[in-house]
Amino acid sequence: MAGGQPEILKSRGKQQSVCIGVISDTHGLLRESVIDRLKGVDLILHAGDVCSETLLESLRRLAPVYAVRGNCDRGEAAQKLPVRELIQIGEHQIYMLHDLNHLDLDPVAANIHVVVCGHTHAAYSEQRGPVFFINPGSAGPRRYMLPVTMGFLTLDEGTCSFEIIPLEN
């Protein structure tokens, strides 16, 4: 997929909320717990360090997928992934990239509502003025003694919320 509004969402009524599964830094590992939690979402965002075309194919069987290239994504298949992605869902504009340090625009000036990133393996959500910044953490192998996490981004008319989901005890 390359920018724009996902086909599955174009025909939906404006009053209906959209549930988006957000993952990052899987590093080739697609956990059963992630698959189970992503069942029934409207869309999946992967904020980089996918490290496996097979992993993306598995995600595409669950819902439409947008993914960006991370610093560990190598090879021919990875080169097909964009470095950044702009996704329009109703009135919401989502800008996704792997490393927030490489943010190349002013989200406020660009009318971006949500910035999705990964790279740090540390989950967070933070409102900065009118822009919501989210990082789902890492759904892949545990690293840096950080918890393994993913998230759900819910978009309603005029509002959005993000829930961080721990995947292990």
Rosetta silent file (secondary structure, phi, psi, omega in degrees, C-alpha in Angstrom):
SEQUENCE: MAGGQPEILKSRGKQQSVCIGVISDTHGLLRESVIDRLKGVDLILHAGDVCSETLLESLRRLAPVYAVRGNCDRGEAAQKLPVRELIQIGEHQIYMLHDLNHLDLDPVAANIHVVVCGHTHAAYSEQRGPVFFINPGSAGPRRYMLPVTMGFLTLDEGTCSFEIIPLEN
SCORE:     score description
SCORE:     0.000 S_00000001
   1 L     0.000  144.989 -178.361    0.000    0.000    0.000 S_00000001
   2 L  -134.386   93.729  175.395    1.255    3.447   -0.742 S_00000001
   3 L    62.162  179.748  177.729   -0.336    6.336    1.086 S_00000001
   4 E    82.802 -165.815 -177.894   -3.925    7.415    0.840 S_00000001
   5 L  -103.120  130.815  179.627   -6.941    5.960    2.527 S_00000001
   6 L   -57.870  135.738 -178.544   -7.252    2.186    2.870 S_00000001
   7 H   -54.223  -41.334 -176.186   -9.948    0.778    0.567 S_00000001
   8 H   -61.314  -24.514 -175.984  -11.594   -1.164    3.387 S_00000001
   9 H   -97.789  -10.890 -175.543  -12.269    2.072    5.258 S_00000001
  10 H   -65.052  -32.876 -175.017  -13.526    4.244    2.381 S_00000001
  11 L   -91.340   -1.600 -176.716  -17.070    2.914    2.512 S_00000001
  12 L   -76.168  151.672  176.236  -17.492    3.099    6.289 S_00000001
  13 L   -69.804  152.120 -178.253  -19.777    5.578    7.917 S_00000001
  14 L   -65.468  -25.551 -175.661  -18.200    8.586    9.594 S_00000001
  15 L   -79.946  -12.687 -174.959  -19.687    7.675   12.977 S_00000001
  16 L   -84.981  134.891  178.327  -17.956    4.299   13.185 S_00000001
  17 L   -78.030  157.797 -179.260  -14.680    4.034   15.095 S_00000001
  18 E  -118.595  128.532  178.582  -11.619    2.431   13.509 S_00000001
  19 E  -105.770  121.886 -177.188   -9.395    0.022   15.455 S_00000001
  20 E  -117.670  123.951  172.694   -5.782   -0.136   14.288 S_00000001
  21 E   -80.934  129.871 -177.020   -3.273   -2.670   15.560 S_00000001
  22 E  -121.657  122.479  178.488    0.143   -1.028   15.905 S_00000001
  23 E  -133.532  165.338  177.286    3.352   -3.051   16.152 S_00000001
  24 L  -160.184  164.089  170.480    7.052   -2.440   15.626 S_00000001
  25 L    49.978   49.856  176.971   10.454   -4.024   15.956 S_00000001
  26 L   -78.339  -24.761  177.269    9.332   -7.614   15.423 S_00000001
  27 L    48.624   43.554  175.896   12.778   -8.520   14.047 S_00000001
  28 L    84.997   -3.704 -177.884   11.325  -11.515   12.191 S_00000001
  29 L  -106.197  116.901  174.274    9.316  -12.871   15.138 S_00000001
  30 L  -109.360  102.826 -177.574    5.523  -12.935   14.883 S_00000001
  31 L   -71.884  146.358  174.560    4.232  -14.122   18.243 S_00000001
  32 H   -58.821  -36.202 -179.843    0.961  -16.053   18.512 S_00000001
  33 H   -63.961  -32.335  176.479   -0.136  -13.530   21.140 S_00000001
  34 H   -70.704  -46.621  178.779    0.241  -10.743   18.550 S_00000001
  35 H   -57.239  -47.538 -179.306   -1.729  -12.681   15.935 S_00000001
  36 H   -58.877  -42.675 -177.529   -4.502  -13.374   18.451 S_00000001
  37 H   -74.167  -26.037 -179.339   -4.774   -9.721   19.458 S_00000001
  38 H   -82.917  -11.652  178.286   -4.734   -8.456   15.861 S_00000001
  39 L   -62.210  125.704  177.426   -7.697  -10.602   14.816 S_00000001
  40 L    94.657   -4.830  176.715  -10.600   -8.294   14.043 S_00000001
  41 L   -73.365  158.551  179.304   -8.672   -5.020   13.684 S_00000001
  42 L   -81.673  -26.746 -172.918   -9.485   -2.792   10.721 S_00000001
  43 E  -159.234  152.172  175.909   -5.868   -2.060    9.839 S_00000001
  44 E  -123.381  132.126  173.105   -2.334   -2.948   10.955 S_00000001
  45 E  -112.295  130.535  175.839    0.575   -0.515   11.146 S_00000001
  46 E  -119.340  115.501 -173.079    4.125   -1.868   11.452 S_00000001
  47 L   -89.516   33.688  169.279    6.651    0.850   12.338 S_00000001
  48 L    98.632  168.663 -168.675    9.738   -0.928   11.021 S_00000001
  49 L    57.995   52.030  176.350   12.356   -3.560   11.739 S_00000001
  50 L   -70.803  -54.474  176.256   10.044   -6.152   10.224 S_00000001
  51 L    65.179   20.281  179.224   12.980   -8.302    9.052 S_00000001
  52 L  -169.115  118.819  175.300   10.733  -10.827    7.272 S_00000001
  53 H   -67.272  -34.533  178.251    8.523  -10.699    4.179 S_00000001
  54 H   -60.867  -38.105  177.760    6.785  -13.846    5.467 S_00000001
  55 H   -61.034  -45.210  178.436    5.814  -11.955    8.622 S_00000001
  56 H   -63.676  -39.301  177.490    4.139   -9.232    6.527 S_00000001
  57 H   -61.156  -41.243  177.791    2.310  -11.870    4.479 S_00000001
  58 H   -63.683  -41.375  178.258    0.957  -13.390    7.698 S_00000001
  59 H   -64.829  -37.920 -179.307   -0.208   -9.971    8.901 S_00000001
  60 H   -64.326  -21.469  176.022   -1.916   -9.291    5.549 S_00000001
  61 L   -73.795  -16.966 -179.354   -4.112  -12.345    6.130 S_00000001
  62 L   -93.428  -39.693 -175.686   -5.505  -10.551    9.207 S_00000001
  63 L  -170.238  165.364  173.108   -6.069   -7.008    7.862 S_00000001
  64 L   -58.833  144.135 -174.257   -4.645   -4.477    5.412 S_00000001
  65 E  -125.264  135.073  165.572   -1.071   -3.592    6.408 S_00000001
  66 E  -113.537  131.569  178.934    1.052   -0.463    6.166 S_00000001
  67 E  -138.965  147.186  175.152    4.711   -1.005    7.038 S_00000001
  68 L  -118.271  159.905 -179.091    7.832    1.140    6.906 S_00000001
  69 L   -80.250  134.452  175.339   11.479    0.164    6.655 S_00000001
  70 L  -105.336  176.468 -177.145   13.554    0.154    9.825 S_00000001
  71 L   -67.395  -18.235  178.350   17.306    0.274   10.311 S_00000001
  72 L   -99.069   -2.142  179.189   17.485   -3.549   10.543 S_00000001
  73 L   -80.448  117.770 -176.570   15.391   -4.209    7.416 S_00000001
  74 L  -128.513  165.619  174.621   17.743   -5.473    4.704 S_00000001
  75 H    92.989  175.317 -175.242   17.489   -7.204    1.363 S_00000001
  76 H   -62.829  -45.010 -179.509   15.391   -6.805   -1.750 S_00000001
  77 H   -63.068  -39.752 -179.494   12.002   -7.214   -0.057 S_00000001
  78 H   -66.185  -33.065 -179.428   12.898   -4.639    2.596 S_00000001
  79 H   -66.066  -19.407  177.305   13.908   -2.123   -0.068 S_00000001
  80 L   -77.187  -18.677  179.025   10.306   -2.162   -1.303 S_00000001
  81 L   -76.321  137.783  176.730    9.121   -0.814    2.047 S_00000001
  82 L   -71.756  156.208  176.174    8.863    2.975    2.236 S_00000001
  83 L   -77.719  -32.159  179.113   10.955    4.839    4.792 S_00000001
  84 E  -136.707  154.542  179.806    7.917    6.976    5.680 S_00000001
  85 E  -142.899  135.552  174.327    4.191    6.553    5.116 S_00000001
  86 E  -112.275  123.020 -176.295    1.285    8.989    5.227 S_00000001
  87 E  -122.256  127.719  178.049   -2.088    7.343    5.809 S_00000001
  88 E  -103.335  122.757  176.425   -5.411    9.158    5.628 S_00000001
  89 E  -128.926  103.889 -174.914   -8.264    7.600    7.609 S_00000001
  90 L    59.311 -125.560  179.977  -11.345    9.753    7.506 S_00000001
  91 L   -88.962   -1.368 -176.942  -10.330   13.121    8.929 S_00000001
  92 E   -94.578  133.315  171.818   -7.198   11.702   10.599 S_00000001
  93 E  -109.565  125.854 -179.782   -3.747   11.890    9.014 S_00000001
  94 E  -113.680  130.636  177.811   -1.209    9.401   10.349 S_00000001
  95 E  -115.214  123.362 -176.151    2.504    9.765    9.614 S_00000001
  96 E  -121.341  135.421  173.853    4.627    6.679   10.240 S_00000001
  97 E  -150.417  164.335 -176.231    8.392    6.281   10.299 S_00000001
  98 L   -77.389  -53.234 -173.371   10.758    3.997   12.174 S_00000001
  99 L  -110.558  114.579 -177.991   13.024    6.403   14.042 S_00000001
 100 H   -58.379  -25.252  176.964   11.452    9.594   15.386 S_00000001
 101 H   -64.754  -13.682  178.882   14.894   11.242   15.209 S_00000001
 102 H  -102.594   16.009  176.743   14.443   11.164   11.414 S_00000001
 103 L   -59.707  120.982 -170.962   11.169   13.109   11.449 S_00000001
 104 L  -109.536   16.610  179.243   11.544   15.312    8.376 S_00000001
 105 L  -149.304  166.230  173.837    8.545   17.600    8.707 S_00000001
 106 L   -91.457  108.697 -175.777    6.652   19.750   11.156 S_00000001
 107 L   -58.665  -34.205  179.851    3.592   17.610   11.964 S_00000001
 108 L   -66.551  -48.709  179.982    1.523   20.641   12.978 S_00000001
 109 L   -63.491  -31.968 -179.180    2.266   22.517    9.736 S_00000001
 110 L   -86.743    3.427 -179.645    1.577   19.329    7.726 S_00000001
 111 L    59.309   38.332  176.235   -1.767   18.822    9.508 S_00000001
 112 L   -86.166  135.096  179.940   -0.654   15.442   10.881 S_00000001
 113 L   -96.962  -35.285 -177.383   -2.792   14.164   13.753 S_00000001
 114 E  -134.327  132.124  171.650   -0.819   11.060   14.774 S_00000001
 115 E  -111.527  123.125  179.430    2.894   10.249   14.413 S_00000001
 116 E  -108.913  131.122  177.909    3.710    6.537   14.743 S_00000001
 117 L  -141.667  174.401  176.741    7.301    5.428   15.314 S_00000001
 118 L  -138.589 -130.268  171.403    9.302    2.510   16.673 S_00000001
 119 L    76.395  -45.149 -174.346   13.059    1.905   16.969 S_00000001
 120 L   -80.642  -16.264 -175.435   13.521    2.465   20.724 S_00000001
 121 L    68.197    4.723 -179.830   11.608   -0.690   21.764 S_00000001
 122 L  -108.353  118.556 -178.358   10.038    1.460   24.516 S_00000001
 123 L   -74.774  140.985  173.099    6.267    1.955   24.288 S_00000001
 124 E  -163.784  161.507  168.765    4.768    5.382   24.919 S_00000001
 125 E  -138.975  137.959 -175.329    2.032    7.770   23.898 S_00000001
 126 E  -149.965  129.912  174.549    2.335   11.504   24.263 S_00000001
 127 E   -89.345  121.658  176.105    0.209   14.452   23.212 S_00000001
 128 E  -120.374   98.163 -173.995    2.374   17.347   21.984 S_00000001
 129 L    62.903 -131.870 -178.853    0.056   20.210   21.152 S_00000001
 130 L   -83.822   -0.432 -174.072   -2.422   18.957   18.550 S_00000001
 131 E  -107.026  134.030  179.254   -0.234   15.961   17.568 S_00000001
 132 E  -100.348  118.211  178.551   -0.402   12.525   19.203 S_00000001
 133 E  -102.197  128.465  179.910    2.968   10.677   19.184 S_00000001
 134 E  -133.814  146.177  173.987    2.866    6.911   19.712 S_00000001
 135 E  -137.276  119.811 -177.765    5.379    4.096   19.854 S_00000001
 136 L   -76.782   -3.700 -173.862    4.016    0.564   20.386 S_00000001
 137 L    79.490 -160.354 -178.674    7.337   -0.714   21.721 S_00000001
 138 E  -107.846  128.163  174.866    8.708   -4.015   20.449 S_00000001
 139 L   -97.454    3.219 -177.756    6.505   -7.016   19.680 S_00000001
 140 L   -96.750 -148.206  179.849    9.565   -9.082   18.737 S_00000001
 141 L   -61.408  140.931  178.964   12.379  -10.603   20.765 S_00000001
 142 L   -63.793  133.138  177.733   12.859   -9.024   24.184 S_00000001
 143 L  -140.516  156.119  173.769   15.761   -6.564   24.169 S_00000001
 144 L    57.429   23.465  179.429   17.221   -4.002   26.540 S_00000001
 145 L    62.217   18.914  179.911   15.268   -5.482   29.489 S_00000001
 146 L   -90.584  152.851  176.251   12.138   -3.726   28.141 S_00000001
 147 L   -67.087  153.688  175.268    8.676   -5.310   28.172 S_00000001
 148 E   -87.621  124.432 -172.760    7.340   -6.847   24.963 S_00000001
 149 E  -143.754  165.796  169.337    4.390   -4.721   23.827 S_00000001
 150 E  -145.782 -173.093  178.955    2.089   -3.665   21.007 S_00000001
 151 E  -152.207  166.066  173.513   -0.771   -1.194   20.866 S_00000001
 152 E  -122.283  123.484  174.253   -4.237   -0.349   19.632 S_00000001
 153 E  -101.299  122.003  179.075   -4.932    3.036   18.092 S_00000001
 154 E  -110.781  125.496  178.688   -8.644    3.867   18.070 S_00000001
 155 E  -110.504  125.009  173.127   -9.885    6.645   15.809 S_00000001
 156 E  -119.954  172.167  178.838  -13.297    8.183   16.331 S_00000001
 157 L   -59.464  111.238  176.261  -14.745   11.279   14.775 S_00000001
 158 L    81.709   -6.295 -178.745  -12.443   14.046   16.012 S_00000001
 159 E  -135.688  160.069  172.234  -10.638   11.948   18.645 S_00000001
 160 E  -146.569  152.645  177.157   -8.018    9.251   18.936 S_00000001
 161 E  -141.606  156.308 -178.937   -6.717    7.094   21.765 S_00000001
 162 E  -134.422  129.521  178.409   -3.846    4.641   22.141 S_00000001
 163 E  -116.565  125.653  176.660   -3.659    1.641   24.441 S_00000001
 164 E   -86.964  129.783 -176.430   -0.353   -0.110   25.107 S_00000001
 165 E  -112.522  114.461  174.244   -0.773   -3.885   25.390 S_00000001
 166 E   -70.778  139.183 -177.942    1.814   -5.933   27.344 S_00000001
 167 L  -105.170  -11.446  177.835    2.472   -9.268   25.628 S_00000001
 168 L  -139.133  158.099  175.413    4.345  -11.037   28.437 S_00000001
 169 L   -78.884    0.000    0.000    4.248  -11.034   32.219 S_00000001
